Amino acid sequence: MRRIANRFVSAIFGALAFLSTPGITAQAAAPQPTPSTIAEKKSFDHAALARTAIDNHIRPSYRALADAMASLVAATDAYCADPTPQARSALENAFANGVRARARIEHLRFGPMKARNRADRFAYWPDRRGLGRRQVRRALARKKPGIDDPAKLAGMSVALQGLTALEVVLHAKVAREGPSGRLTPLACTYARAIAGNLSAMAVAVRDAWEDKSGIAAQLVRPGPDQPIWRAADEVTLELMQTYVMGMAAVRDMKIERPLGGEEGARGVLAEYRTSELGRAALRSALEGLHEFYAKGGFRDALGQHHPARQRQTDGGFAAAFRELDQLSQPISRAVD
């Protein structure tokens, strides 16, 4: 599996090709990117890049996330009202769609998703020592007060709140009712609270991006009176760093750790290993990053300044998706 991981990593580096392109980028691979040629290039339209990213990627992605969480609420309510096998299947599908929708925006950790610790509340991962899973099981076993209330749940440990917590609720033995395998009444109310909390967060983030005087306006029209971005090049650097850190997270956390980095393959570190949705989450994360690059303005800008780098970046994404297609089993079991 180390060989697969290495090929994935090589593909990821190819998708980061534009970082060294004169006239198009900054030193964004550094922890704190510093202005480089794109930031200094007076002819570059920073506001246009921000508008393109917002309109073509950020807003549509958060709308899709809010829709997916609303569907998850509906499926959870339906199952708890009538826990038939068909309702359980619909709930599992809604959960999988929620995982995919969240993975597509994982890289967008600034702004409203960063506020109130929403990114970690949405999914507590990586969970290297299984702390979150143990917290969820313990909350169910001890009937922790408040886990059946979305408002109260929102103030609890991040490990108890998100999609990763819901995965445990849907599959843990402590959440099941005898031979039937149905969720216990407490597990059902907890699942409904998690879904409700996730939906509330998704709507809040979506609405914040839709607000014409909110963060979108700050990105398009930065200035000395703005709280975060005071110059146009700072916005471009923010967007570039978002892309770079997103790619790095895919490489380090979703690929190298479970499939085999320096410490060897460890399937236990795979994301969503119980529901076997790690591969789906990886693909959706790559798709979200590719859309950010291809539709968010970076690909067009790269083509104007350095077509060869554009082709190399395109090739890196194509190679990454090809490697992913070679994985015919869940990531947690692909290491065996």
NUMAR-129414 format. One record per residue (C-alpha): residue number from 1; residue in one letter; x, y, z negated. Coordinates in steps of 0.1 Angstrom, whole numbers. Last residue first. Layout:
N
<r><pos>NUM</pos><code>A</code><east>X</east><north>Y</north><up>Z</up></r>
...
***
This chain:
336
<r><pos>336</pos><code>D</code><east>-45</east><north>-54</north><up>-42</up></r>
<r><pos>335</pos><code>V</code><east>-41</east><north>-16</north><up>-36</up></r>
<r><pos>334</pos><code>A</code><east>-71</east><north>-14</north><up>-13</up></r>
<r><pos>333</pos><code>R</code><east>-93</east><north>-24</north><up>-43</up></r>
<r><pos>332</pos><code>S</code><east>-96</east><north>11</north><up>-59</up></r>
<r><pos>331</pos><code>I</code><east>-95</east><north>26</north><up>-24</up></r>
<r><pos>330</pos><code>P</code><east>-126</east><north>9</north><up>-14</up></r>
<r><pos>329</pos><code>Q</code><east>-122</east><north>-15</north><up>16</up></r>
<r><pos>328</pos><code>S</code><east>-116</east><north>-11</north><up>54</up></r>
<r><pos>327</pos><code>L</code><east>-88</east><north>14</north><up>50</up></r>
<r><pos>326</pos><code>Q</code><east>-76</east><north>18</north><up>86</up></r>
<r><pos>325</pos><code>D</code><east>-101</east><north>46</north><up>92</up></r>
<r><pos>324</pos><code>L</code><east>-83</east><north>67</north><up>66</up></r>
<r><pos>323</pos><code>E</code><east>-51</east><north>64</north><up>85</up></r>
<r><pos>322</pos><code>R</code><east>-68</east><north>76</north><up>117</up></r>
<r><pos>321</pos><code>F</code><east>-83</east><north>105</north><up>98</up></r>
<r><pos>320</pos><code>A</code><east>-49</east><north>116</north><up>85</up></r>
<r><pos>319</pos><code>A</code><east>-34</east><north>112</north><up>120</up></r>
<r><pos>318</pos><code>A</code><east>-61</east><north>135</north><up>135</up></r>
<r><pos>317</pos><code>F</code><east>-55</east><north>160</north><up>108</up></r>
<r><pos>316</pos><code>G</code><east>-18</east><north>161</north><up>114</up></r>
<r><pos>315</pos><code>G</code><east>-24</east><north>163</north><up>152</up></r>
<r><pos>314</pos><code>D</code><east>-44</east><north>194</north><up>148</up></r>
<r><pos>313</pos><code>T</code><east>-16</east><north>209</north><up>127</up></r>
<r><pos>312</pos><code>Q</code><east>9</east><north>200</north><up>153</up></r>
<r><pos>311</pos><code>R</code><east>-12</east><north>214</north><up>181</up></r>
<r><pos>310</pos><code>Q</code><east>-17</east><north>247</north><up>162</up></r>
<r><pos>309</pos><code>R</code><east>20</east><north>248</north><up>156</up></r>
<r><pos>308</pos><code>A</code><east>27</east><north>246</north><up>193</up></r>
<r><pos>307</pos><code>P</code><east>0</east><north>273</north><up>200</up></r>
<r><pos>306</pos><code>H</code><east>20</east><north>298</north><up>179</up></r>
<r><pos>305</pos><code>H</code><east>5</east><north>333</north><up>174</up></r>
<r><pos>304</pos><code>Q</code><east>-29</east><north>333</north><up>191</up></r>
<r><pos>303</pos><code>G</code><east>-34</east><north>296</north><up>184</up></r>
<r><pos>302</pos><code>L</code><east>-26</east><north>301</north><up>147</up></r>
<r><pos>301</pos><code>A</code><east>-53</east><north>328</north><up>145</up></r>
<r><pos>300</pos><code>D</code><east>-78</east><north>305</north><up>161</up></r>
<r><pos>299</pos><code>R</code><east>-69</east><north>277</north><up>138</up></r>
<r><pos>298</pos><code>F</code><east>-70</east><north>298</north><up>107</up></r>
<r><pos>297</pos><code>G</code><east>-104</east><north>314</north><up>113</up></r>
<r><pos>296</pos><code>G</code><east>-126</east><north>294</north><up>90</up></r>
<r><pos>295</pos><code>K</code><east>-139</east><north>270</north><up>117</up></r>
<r><pos>294</pos><code>A</code><east>-109</east><north>249</north><up>122</up></r>
<r><pos>293</pos><code>Y</code><east>-90</east><north>253</north><up>89</up></r>
<r><pos>292</pos><code>F</code><east>-120</east><north>254</north><up>66</up></r>
<r><pos>291</pos><code>E</code><east>-136</east><north>226</north><up>87</up></r>
<r><pos>290</pos><code>H</code><east>-105</east><north>205</north><up>83</up></r>
<r><pos>289</pos><code>L</code><east>-104</east><north>211</north><up>46</up></r>
<r><pos>288</pos><code>G</code><east>-140</east><north>200</north><up>43</up></r>
<r><pos>287</pos><code>E</code><east>-135</east><north>170</north><up>64</up></r>
<r><pos>286</pos><code>L</code><east>-104</east><north>160</north><up>44</up></r>
<r><pos>285</pos><code>A</code><east>-125</east><north>163</north><up>12</up></r>
<r><pos>284</pos><code>S</code><east>-153</east><north>143</north><up>28</up></r>
<r><pos>283</pos><code>R</code><east>-129</east><north>116</north><up>38</up></r>
<r><pos>282</pos><code>L</code><east>-114</east><north>113</north><up>3</up></r>
<r><pos>281</pos><code>A</code><east>-149</east><north>113</north><up>-13</up></r>
<r><pos>280</pos><code>A</code><east>-161</east><north>85</north><up>9</up></r>
<r><pos>279</pos><code>R</code><east>-129</east><north>65</north><up>2</up></r>
<r><pos>278</pos><code>G</code><east>-134</east><north>70</north><up>-35</up></r>
<r><pos>277</pos><code>L</code><east>-171</east><north>60</north><up>-34</up></r>
<r><pos>276</pos><code>E</code><east>-166</east><north>26</north><up>-49</up></r>
<r><pos>275</pos><code>S</code><east>-193</east><north>32</north><up>-75</up></r>
<r><pos>274</pos><code>T</code><east>-170</east><north>21</north><up>-103</up></r>
<r><pos>273</pos><code>R</code><east>-139</east><north>36</north><up>-86</up></r>
<r><pos>272</pos><code>Y</code><east>-152</east><north>71</north><up>-83</up></r>
<r><pos>271</pos><code>E</code><east>-117</east><north>84</north><up>-78</up></r>
<r><pos>270</pos><code>A</code><east>-89</east><north>59</north><up>-78</up></r>
<r><pos>269</pos><code>L</code><east>-66</east><north>59</north><up>-109</up></r>
<r><pos>268</pos><code>V</code><east>-75</east><north>23</north><up>-118</up></r>
<r><pos>267</pos><code>G</code><east>-62</east><north>13</north><up>-83</up></r>
<r><pos>266</pos><code>R</code><east>-27</east><north>19</north><up>-94</up></r>
<r><pos>265</pos><code>A</code><east>-1</east><north>16</north><up>-66</up></r>
<r><pos>264</pos><code>G</code><east>35</east><north>23</north><up>-75</up></r>
<r><pos>263</pos><code>E</code><east>50</east><north>49</north><up>-99</up></r>
<r><pos>262</pos><code>E</code><east>67</east><north>69</north><up>-71</up></r>
<r><pos>261</pos><code>G</code><east>35</east><north>70</north><up>-51</up></r>
<r><pos>260</pos><code>G</code><east>13</east><north>41</north><up>-43</up></r>
<r><pos>259</pos><code>L</code><east>-23</east><north>40</north><up>-32</up></r>
<r><pos>258</pos><code>P</code><east>-40</east><north>53</north><up>-64</up></r>
<r><pos>257</pos><code>R</code><east>-16</east><north>82</north><up>-72</up></r>
<r><pos>256</pos><code>E</code><east>-4</east><north>89</north><up>-37</up></r>
<r><pos>255</pos><code>I</code><east>-37</east><north>93</north><up>-19</up></r>
<r><pos>254</pos><code>K</code><east>-65</east><north>111</north><up>-39</up></r>
<r><pos>253</pos><code>M</code><east>-44</east><north>129</north><up>-65</up></r>
<r><pos>252</pos><code>D</code><east>-12</east><north>139</north><up>-47</up></r>
<r><pos>251</pos><code>R</code><east>-21</east><north>142</north><up>-11</up></r>
<r><pos>250</pos><code>V</code><east>-57</east><north>154</north><up>-16</up></r>
<r><pos>249</pos><code>A</code><east>-46</east><north>178</north><up>-42</up></r>
<r><pos>248</pos><code>A</code><east>-18</east><north>192</north><up>-20</up></r>
<r><pos>247</pos><code>M</code><east>-43</east><north>197</north><up>9</up></r>
<r><pos>246</pos><code>G</code><east>-66</east><north>217</north><up>-15</up></r>
<r><pos>245</pos><code>M</code><east>-36</east><north>237</north><up>-28</up></r>
<r><pos>244</pos><code>V</code><east>-26</east><north>246</north><up>7</up></r>
<r><pos>243</pos><code>Y</code><east>-61</east><north>256</north><up>18</up></r>
<r><pos>242</pos><code>T</code><east>-69</east><north>277</north><up>-13</up></r>
<r><pos>241</pos><code>Q</code><east>-34</east><north>293</north><up>-10</up></r>
<r><pos>240</pos><code>M</code><east>-43</east><north>303</north><up>25</up></r>
<r><pos>239</pos><code>L</code><east>-76</east><north>319</north><up>14</up></r>
<r><pos>238</pos><code>E</code><east>-59</east><north>338</north><up>-14</up></r>
<r><pos>237</pos><code>L</code><east>-31</east><north>349</north><up>9</up></r>
<r><pos>236</pos><code>T</code><east>-57</east><north>363</north><up>33</up></r>
<r><pos>235</pos><code>V</code><east>-74</east><north>381</north><up>5</up></r>
<r><pos>234</pos><code>E</code><east>-42</east><north>396</north><up>-8</up></r>
<r><pos>233</pos><code>D</code><east>-34</east><north>408</north><up>28</up></r>
<r><pos>232</pos><code>A</code><east>-65</east><north>430</north><up>26</up></r>
<r><pos>231</pos><code>A</code><east>-54</east><north>449</north><up>-5</up></r>
<r><pos>230</pos><code>R</code><east>-69</east><north>452</north><up>-40</up></r>
<r><pos>229</pos><code>W</code><east>-82</east><north>417</north><up>-45</up></r>
<r><pos>228</pos><code>I</code><east>-93</east><north>409</north><up>-80</up></r>
<r><pos>227</pos><code>P</code><east>-113</east><north>435</north><up>-99</up></r>
<r><pos>226</pos><code>Q</code><east>-119</east><north>458</north><up>-69</up></r>
<r><pos>225</pos><code>D</code><east>-113</east><north>495</north><up>-75</up></r>
<r><pos>224</pos><code>P</code><east>-80</east><north>496</north><up>-55</up></r>
<r><pos>223</pos><code>G</code><east>-97</east><north>479</north><up>-26</up></r>
<r><pos>222</pos><code>P</code><east>-109</east><north>447</north><up>-10</up></r>
<r><pos>221</pos><code>R</code><east>-137</east><north>449</north><up>16</up></r>
<r><pos>220</pos><code>V</code><east>-142</east><north>415</north><up>31</up></r>
<r><pos>219</pos><code>L</code><east>-132</east><north>395</north><up>0</up></r>
<r><pos>218</pos><code>Q</code><east>-150</east><north>418</north><up>-24</up></r>
<r><pos>217</pos><code>A</code><east>-181</east><north>418</north><up>-2</up></r>
<r><pos>216</pos><code>A</code><east>-182</east><north>380</north><up>-3</up></r>
<r><pos>215</pos><code>I</code><east>-177</east><north>381</north><up>-41</up></r>
<r><pos>214</pos><code>G</code><east>-209</east><north>401</north><up>-48</up></r>
<r><pos>213</pos><code>S</code><east>-227</east><north>430</north><up>-30</up></r>
<r><pos>212</pos><code>K</code><east>-242</east><north>409</north><up>-3</up></r>
<r><pos>211</pos><code>D</code><east>-252</east><north>381</north><up>-28</up></r>
<r><pos>210</pos><code>E</code><east>-251</east><north>349</north><up>-7</up></r>
<r><pos>209</pos><code>W</code><east>-218</east><north>338</north><up>-24</up></r>
<r><pos>208</pos><code>A</code><east>-233</east><north>343</north><up>-59</up></r>
<r><pos>207</pos><code>D</code><east>-265</east><north>326</north><up>-48</up></r>
<r><pos>206</pos><code>R</code><east>-246</east><north>294</north><up>-38</up></r>
<r><pos>205</pos><code>V</code><east>-226</east><north>294</north><up>-70</up></r>
<r><pos>204</pos><code>A</code><east>-258</east><north>297</north><up>-92</up></r>
<r><pos>203</pos><code>V</code><east>-277</east><north>272</north><up>-71</up></r>
<r><pos>202</pos><code>A</code><east>-248</east><north>246</north><up>-75</up></r>
<r><pos>201</pos><code>M</code><east>-246</east><north>252</north><up>-112</up></r>
<r><pos>200</pos><code>A</code><east>-283</east><north>248</north><up>-117</up></r>
<r><pos>199</pos><code>S</code><east>-283</east><north>216</north><up>-96</up></r>
<r><pos>198</pos><code>L</code><east>-255</east><north>201</north><up>-116</up></r>
<r><pos>197</pos><code>N</code><east>-273</east><north>208</north><up>-149</up></r>
<r><pos>196</pos><code>G</code><east>-305</east><north>193</north><up>-136</up></r>
<r><pos>195</pos><code>A</code><east>-287</east><north>162</north><up>-123</up></r>
<r><pos>194</pos><code>I</code><east>-269</east><north>158</north><up>-157</up></r>
<r><pos>193</pos><code>A</code><east>-301</east><north>163</north><up>-176</up></r>
<r><pos>192</pos><code>R</code><east>-319</east><north>137</north><up>-154</up></r>
<r><pos>191</pos><code>A</code><east>-292</east><north>112</north><up>-160</up></r>
<r><pos>190</pos><code>Y</code><east>-294</east><north>118</north><up>-198</up></r>
<r><pos>189</pos><code>T</code><east>-332</east><north>114</north><up>-197</up></r>
<r><pos>188</pos><code>C</code><east>-327</east><north>81</north><up>-178</up></r>
<r><pos>187</pos><code>A</code><east>-299</east><north>69</north><up>-201</up></r>
<r><pos>186</pos><code>L</code><east>-321</east><north>76</north><up>-231</up></r>
<r><pos>185</pos><code>P</code><east>-350</east><north>56</north><up>-215</up></r>
<r><pos>184</pos><code>T</code><east>-327</east><north>27</north><up>-207</up></r>
<r><pos>183</pos><code>L</code><east>-316</east><north>24</north><up>-171</up></r>
<r><pos>182</pos><code>R</code><east>-329</east><north>-8</north><up>-154</up></r>
<r><pos>181</pos><code>G</code><east>-307</east><north>-38</north><up>-154</up></r>
<r><pos>180</pos><code>S</code><east>-337</east><north>-61</north><up>-157</up></r>
<r><pos>179</pos><code>P</code><east>-318</east><north>-85</north><up>-179</up></r>
<r><pos>178</pos><code>G</code><east>-317</east><north>-60</north><up>-208</up></r>
<r><pos>177</pos><code>E</code><east>-320</east><north>-23</north><up>-204</up></r>
<r><pos>176</pos><code>R</code><east>-289</east><north>-7</north><up>-190</up></r>
<r><pos>175</pos><code>A</code><east>-270</east><north>24</north><up>-202</up></r>
<r><pos>174</pos><code>V</code><east>-247</east><north>5</north><up>-225</up></r>
<r><pos>173</pos><code>K</code><east>-237</east><north>-17</north><up>-196</up></r>
<r><pos>172</pos><code>A</code><east>-223</east><north>13</north><up>-177</up></r>
<r><pos>171</pos><code>H</code><east>-233</east><north>17</north><up>-140</up></r>
<r><pos>170</pos><code>L</code><east>-256</east><north>46</north><up>-135</up></r>
<r><pos>169</pos><code>V</code><east>-245</east><north>64</north><up>-167</up></r>
<r><pos>168</pos><code>V</code><east>-209</east><north>60</north><up>-157</up></r>
<r><pos>167</pos><code>E</code><east>-214</east><north>75</north><up>-123</up></r>
<r><pos>166</pos><code>L</code><east>-235</east><north>103</north><up>-139</up></r>
<r><pos>165</pos><code>A</code><east>-204</east><north>113</north><up>-160</up></r>
<r><pos>164</pos><code>T</code><east>-182</east><north>115</north><up>-129</up></r>
<r><pos>163</pos><code>L</code><east>-209</east><north>136</north><up>-112</up></r>
<r><pos>162</pos><code>G</code><east>-208</east><north>161</north><up>-140</up></r>
<r><pos>161</pos><code>Q</code><east>-217</east><north>169</north><up>-176</up></r>
<r><pos>160</pos><code>L</code><east>-202</east><north>146</north><up>-203</up></r>
<r><pos>159</pos><code>A</code><east>-165</east><north>151</north><up>-193</up></r>
<r><pos>158</pos><code>V</code><east>-169</east><north>189</north><up>-194</up></r>
<r><pos>157</pos><code>S</code><east>-176</east><north>186</north><up>-231</up></r>
<r><pos>156</pos><code>M</code><east>-208</east><north>202</north><up>-242</up></r>
<r><pos>155</pos><code>G</code><east>-223</east><north>237</north><up>-234</up></r>
<r><pos>154</pos><code>A</code><east>-241</east><north>227</north><up>-202</up></r>
<r><pos>153</pos><code>L</code><east>-255</east><north>196</north><up>-220</up></r>
<r><pos>152</pos><code>K</code><east>-276</east><north>220</north><up>-242</up></r>
<r><pos>151</pos><code>A</code><east>-292</east><north>236</north><up>-212</up></r>
<r><pos>150</pos><code>P</code><east>-297</east><north>203</north><up>-193</up></r>
<r><pos>149</pos><code>D</code><east>-313</east><north>187</north><up>-223</up></r>
<r><pos>148</pos><code>D</code><east>-312</east><north>149</north><up>-226</up></r>
<r><pos>147</pos><code>I</code><east>-275</east><north>150</north><up>-238</up></r>
<r><pos>146</pos><code>G</code><east>-287</east><north>172</north><up>-267</up></r>
<r><pos>145</pos><code>P</code><east>-282</east><north>148</north><up>-296</up></r>
<r><pos>144</pos><code>K</code><east>-257</east><north>120</north><up>-290</up></r>
<r><pos>143</pos><code>K</code><east>-275</east><north>87</north><up>-290</up></r>
<r><pos>142</pos><code>R</code><east>-245</east><north>69</north><up>-305</up></r>
<r><pos>141</pos><code>A</code><east>-242</east><north>43</north><up>-277</up></r>
<r><pos>140</pos><code>L</code><east>-251</east><north>68</north><up>-250</up></r>
<r><pos>139</pos><code>A</code><east>-226</east><north>95</north><up>-262</up></r>
<r><pos>138</pos><code>R</code><east>-200</east><north>68</north><up>-268</up></r>
<r><pos>137</pos><code>R</code><east>-204</east><north>56</north><up>-232</up></r>
<r><pos>136</pos><code>V</code><east>-201</east><north>91</north><up>-219</up></r>
<r><pos>135</pos><code>Q</code><east>-170</east><north>99</north><up>-240</up></r>
<r><pos>134</pos><code>R</code><east>-153</east><north>67</north><up>-230</up></r>
<r><pos>133</pos><code>R</code><east>-157</east><north>75</north><up>-194</up></r>
<r><pos>132</pos><code>G</code><east>-143</east><north>110</north><up>-199</up></r>
<r><pos>131</pos><code>L</code><east>-113</east><north>98</north><up>-218</up></r>
<r><pos>130</pos><code>G</code><east>-104</east><north>72</north><up>-192</up></r>
<r><pos>129</pos><code>R</code><east>-67</east><north>79</north><up>-196</up></r>
<r><pos>128</pos><code>R</code><east>-59</east><north>94</north><up>-163</up></r>
<r><pos>127</pos><code>D</code><east>-93</east><north>112</north><up>-159</up></r>
<r><pos>126</pos><code>P</code><east>-85</east><north>130</north><up>-126</up></r>
<r><pos>125</pos><code>W</code><east>-113</east><north>141</north><up>-126</up></r>
<r><pos>124</pos><code>Y</code><east>-141</east><north>155</north><up>-146</up></r>
<r><pos>123</pos><code>A</code><east>-166</east><north>164</north><up>-119</up></r>
<r><pos>122</pos><code>F</code><east>-190</east><north>194</north><up>-117</up></r>
<r><pos>121</pos><code>R</code><east>-179</east><north>206</north><up>-152</up></r>
<r><pos>120</pos><code>D</code><east>-143</east><north>208</north><up>-139</up></r>
<r><pos>119</pos><code>A</code><east>-153</east><north>231</north><up>-111</up></r>
<r><pos>118</pos><code>R</code><east>-178</east><north>250</north><up>-132</up></r>
<r><pos>117</pos><code>N</code><east>-153</east><north>262</north><up>-158</up></r>
<r><pos>116</pos><code>R</code><east>-176</east><north>292</north><up>-165</up></r>
<r><pos>115</pos><code>A</code><east>-162</east><north>309</north><up>-134</up></r>
<r><pos>114</pos><code>K</code><east>-140</east><north>289</north><up>-111</up></r>
<r><pos>113</pos><code>M</code><east>-169</east><north>279</north><up>-89</up></r>
<r><pos>112</pos><code>P</code><east>-180</east><north>316</north><up>-88</up></r>
<r><pos>111</pos><code>G</code><east>-147</east><north>328</north><up>-74</up></r>
<r><pos>110</pos><code>F</code><east>-118</east><north>304</north><up>-68</up></r>
<r><pos>109</pos><code>R</code><east>-119</east><north>266</north><up>-67</up></r>
<r><pos>108</pos><code>L</code><east>-129</east><north>262</north><up>-31</up></r>
<r><pos>107</pos><code>H</code><east>-107</east><north>231</north><up>-25</up></r>
<r><pos>106</pos><code>E</code><east>-134</east><north>208</north><up>-38</up></r>
<r><pos>105</pos><code>I</code><east>-160</east><north>221</north><up>-14</up></r>
<r><pos>104</pos><code>R</code><east>-163</east><north>190</north><up>8</up></r>
<r><pos>103</pos><code>A</code><east>-158</east><north>167</north><up>-22</up></r>
<r><pos>102</pos><code>R</code><east>-190</east><north>182</north><up>-38</up></r>
<r><pos>101</pos><code>A</code><east>-211</east><north>174</north><up>-7</up></r>
<r><pos>100</pos><code>R</code><east>-197</east><north>138</north><up>-5</up></r>
<r><pos>99</pos><code>V</code><east>-203</east><north>131</north><up>-42</up></r>
<r><pos>98</pos><code>G</code><east>-238</east><north>145</north><up>-39</up></r>
<r><pos>97</pos><code>N</code><east>-245</east><north>123</north><up>-9</up></r>
<r><pos>96</pos><code>A</code><east>-233</east><north>93</north><up>-29</up></r>
<r><pos>95</pos><code>F</code><east>-256</east><north>102</north><up>-58</up></r>
<r><pos>94</pos><code>A</code><east>-286</east><north>106</north><up>-34</up></r>
<r><pos>93</pos><code>N</code><east>-279</east><north>72</north><up>-20</up></r>
<r><pos>92</pos><code>E</code><east>-276</east><north>56</north><up>-54</up></r>
<r><pos>91</pos><code>L</code><east>-309</east><north>73</north><up>-64</up></r>
<r><pos>90</pos><code>A</code><east>-326</east><north>60</north><up>-32</up></r>
<r><pos>89</pos><code>S</code><east>-314</east><north>25</north><up>-40</up></r>
<r><pos>88</pos><code>R</code><east>-328</east><north>28</north><up>-75</up></r>
<r><pos>87</pos><code>A</code><east>-361</east><north>40</north><up>-62</up></r>
<r><pos>86</pos><code>Q</code><east>-363</east><north>10</north><up>-39</up></r>
<r><pos>85</pos><code>P</code><east>-354</east><north>-14</north><up>-67</up></r>
<r><pos>84</pos><code>T</code><east>-383</east><north>1</north><up>-87</up></r>
<r><pos>83</pos><code>P</code><east>-377</east><north>24</north><up>-117</up></r>
<r><pos>82</pos><code>D</code><east>-410</east><north>44</north><up>-116</up></r>
<r><pos>81</pos><code>A</code><east>-408</east><north>78</north><up>-133</up></r>
<r><pos>80</pos><code>C</code><east>-371</east><north>75</north><up>-141</up></r>
<r><pos>79</pos><code>Y</code><east>-364</east><north>66</north><up>-104</up></r>
<r><pos>78</pos><code>A</code><east>-385</east><north>95</north><up>-91</up></r>
<r><pos>77</pos><code>D</code><east>-369</east><north>120</north><up>-115</up></r>
<r><pos>76</pos><code>T</code><east>-334</east><north>109</north><up>-105</up></r>
<r><pos>75</pos><code>A</code><east>-342</east><north>110</north><up>-68</up></r>
<r><pos>74</pos><code>A</code><east>-356</east><north>146</north><up>-71</up></r>
<r><pos>73</pos><code>V</code><east>-327</east><north>158</north><up>-91</up></r>
<r><pos>72</pos><code>L</code><east>-303</east><north>143</north><up>-66</up></r>
<r><pos>71</pos><code>S</code><east>-321</east><north>159</north><up>-37</up></r>
<r><pos>70</pos><code>A</code><east>-317</east><north>193</north><up>-55</up></r>
<r><pos>69</pos><code>M</code><east>-280</east><north>185</north><up>-59</up></r>
<r><pos>68</pos><code>A</code><east>-276</east><north>178</north><up>-22</up></r>
<r><pos>67</pos><code>D</code><east>-294</east><north>210</north><up>-12</up></r>
<r><pos>66</pos><code>A</code><east>-272</east><north>231</north><up>-36</up></r>
<r><pos>65</pos><code>L</code><east>-241</east><north>214</north><up>-21</up></r>
<r><pos>64</pos><code>A</code><east>-253</east><north>220</north><up>15</up></r>
<r><pos>63</pos><code>R</code><east>-258</east><north>257</north><up>7</up></r>
<r><pos>62</pos><code>Y</code><east>-223</east><north>258</north><up>-8</up></r>
<r><pos>61</pos><code>S</code><east>-208</east><north>244</north><up>23</up></r>
<r><pos>60</pos><code>P</code><east>-228</east><north>268</north><up>46</up></r>
<r><pos>59</pos><code>R</code><east>-216</east><north>298</north><up>25</up></r>
<r><pos>58</pos><code>I</code><east>-179</east><north>288</north><up>25</up></r>
<r><pos>57</pos><code>H</code><east>-174</east><north>275</north><up>60</up></r>
<r><pos>56</pos><code>N</code><east>-186</east><north>295</north><up>90</up></r>
<r><pos>55</pos><code>D</code><east>-199</east><north>327</north><up>73</up></r>
<r><pos>54</pos><code>I</code><east>-173</east><north>330</north><up>45</up></r>
<r><pos>53</pos><code>A</code><east>-143</east><north>318</north><up>65</up></r>
<r><pos>52</pos><code>T</code><east>-152</east><north>340</north><up>94</up></r>
<r><pos>51</pos><code>R</code><east>-158</east><north>370</north><up>73</up></r>
<r><pos>50</pos><code>A</code><east>-124</east><north>366</north><up>55</up></r>
<r><pos>49</pos><code>L</code><east>-106</east><north>362</north><up>88</up></r>
<r><pos>48</pos><code>A</code><east>-123</east><north>392</north><up>102</up></r>
<r><pos>47</pos><code>A</code><east>-113</east><north>413</north><up>72</up></r>
<r><pos>46</pos><code>H</code><east>-77</east><north>403</north><up>75</up></r>
<r><pos>45</pos><code>D</code><east>-75</east><north>415</north><up>111</up></r>
<r><pos>44</pos><code>F</code><east>-38</east><north>412</north><up>120</up></r>
<r><pos>43</pos><code>S</code><east>-23</east><north>441</north><up>138</up></r>
<r><pos>42</pos><code>K</code><east>-5</east><north>454</north><up>107</up></r>
<r><pos>41</pos><code>K</code><east>15</east><north>423</north><up>103</up></r>
<r><pos>40</pos><code>E</code><east>29</east><north>424</north><up>68</up></r>
<r><pos>39</pos><code>A</code><east>5</east><north>399</north><up>53</up></r>
<r><pos>38</pos><code>I</code><east>9</east><north>377</north><up>83</up></r>
<r><pos>37</pos><code>T</code><east>47</east><north>379</north><up>81</up></r>
<r><pos>36</pos><code>S</code><east>52</east><north>372</north><up>45</up></r>
<r><pos>35</pos><code>P</code><east>35</east><north>382</north><up>13</up></r>
<r><pos>34</pos><code>T</code><east>44</east><north>360</north><up>-17</up></r>
<r><pos>33</pos><code>P</code><east>26</east><north>328</north><up>-27</up></r>
<r><pos>32</pos><code>Q</code><east>25</east><north>319</north><up>-64</up></r>
<r><pos>31</pos><code>P</code><east>30</east><north>281</north><up>-68</up></r>
<r><pos>30</pos><code>A</code><east>50</east><north>281</north><up>-35</up></r>
<r><pos>29</pos><code>A</code><east>35</east><north>264</north><up>-5</up></r>
<r><pos>28</pos><code>A</code><east>19</east><north>297</north><up>4</up></r>
<r><pos>27</pos><code>Q</code><east>51</east><north>312</north><up>17</up></r>
<r><pos>26</pos><code>A</code><east>29</east><north>333</north><up>40</up></r>
<r><pos>25</pos><code>T</code><east>14</east><north>327</north><up>74</up></r>
<r><pos>24</pos><code>I</code><east>7</east><north>336</north><up>109</up></r>
<r><pos>23</pos><code>G</code><east>34</east><north>358</north><up>123</up></r>
<r><pos>22</pos><code>P</code><east>62</east><north>332</north><up>120</up></r>
<r><pos>21</pos><code>T</code><east>48</east><north>297</north><up>115</up></r>
<r><pos>20</pos><code>S</code><east>61</east><north>278</north><up>85</up></r>
<r><pos>19</pos><code>L</code><east>27</east><north>273</north><up>69</up></r>
<r><pos>18</pos><code>F</code><east>12</east><north>263</north><up>102</up></r>
<r><pos>17</pos><code>A</code><east>24</east><north>227</north><up>99</up></r>
<r><pos>16</pos><code>L</code><east>3</east><north>219</north><up>68</up></r>
<r><pos>15</pos><code>A</code><east>-18</east><north>193</north><up>88</up></r>
<r><pos>14</pos><code>G</code><east>15</east><north>176</north><up>97</up></r>
<r><pos>13</pos><code>F</code><east>24</east><north>174</north><up>60</up></r>
<r><pos>12</pos><code>I</code><east>-10</east><north>157</north><up>54</up></r>
<r><pos>11</pos><code>A</code><east>-2</east><north>132</north><up>82</up></r>
<r><pos>10</pos><code>S</code><east>32</east><north>123</north><up>66</up></r>
<r><pos>9</pos><code>V</code><east>14</east><north>119</north><up>32</up></r>
<r><pos>8</pos><code>F</code><east>-11</east><north>95</north><up>48</up></r>
<r><pos>7</pos><code>R</code><east>17</east><north>75</north><up>64</up></r>
<r><pos>6</pos><code>N</code><east>35</east><north>73</north><up>30</up></r>
<r><pos>5</pos><code>A</code><east>3</east><north>62</north><up>13</up></r>
<r><pos>4</pos><code>I</code><east>-2</east><north>34</north><up>38</up></r>
<r><pos>3</pos><code>R</code><east>34</east><north>22</north><up>34</up></r>
<r><pos>2</pos><code>R</code><east>30</east><north>23</north><up>-4</up></r>
<r><pos>1</pos><code>M</code><east>0</east><north>0</north><up>0</up></r>
***
